Amino acid sequence: MKVRITQKSEAKQPLPETLSVMTRYNLQDAVNRSNPRSFLLLLQQQSPYWLLNGRTFEMEAVADNETVKLNTLEVWEFDNQPGTGGMMETAHPMHLHALQFQVIERTVRPDMAAIRDQVSAGFTDEGWKDTVLVMPGEKIKFLAKFENYAGLYLYHCHNLEHEDQGMMRNYRITA
């Protein structure tokens, strides 16, 4: 692309006071508000190394806790707890395909707070997300609305070596 400037302009365009309005989901509307779907991020000593709830990727496999109903709002939770299953202390940027979600809670184990504090100034949990960074010792809860399309979708760690070594699974939205 070539850009050619042909004249100087003094016109000023003010920024709008509000860039967009985000409607927050309400936890009380979630079908599983008192029992979030929990996904433990695990490392084991032999291949496949990285797992989600003790499972690795299978092309079309979907576990019972990975099937959701179309047009429902749910609470999901990613749990990155070192010491569970031999897990080492590493961050996981967790990504869901086909939807955006809203982070509602971020908790950290007290003994892991120093790791999180090193990078926490860059965190922002406001707004729409399709990826959330889960630091060692953290548990992230978020609200996701499964709407528009039934089908098979992926969720995975965005660290390529984690994803390629098993930290990727399917979830299914059923009508």
Secondary structure, 3 states (H helix, E strand, C coil): CCCCCCCCCCCCCCCCCCCCCCCCCCHHHCCCCCCCEEEEEEECCCCCCEEECCECCCCCCCCHHHEEECCEEEEEEEEECCCCCCCCCCCEEEEECCCCEEEEEEEECHHHHHHHHCCHHHCCCCCCECEEEECCCEEEEEEEEECCCCEEEEEEECCHHHHHCCCEEEEEEEC
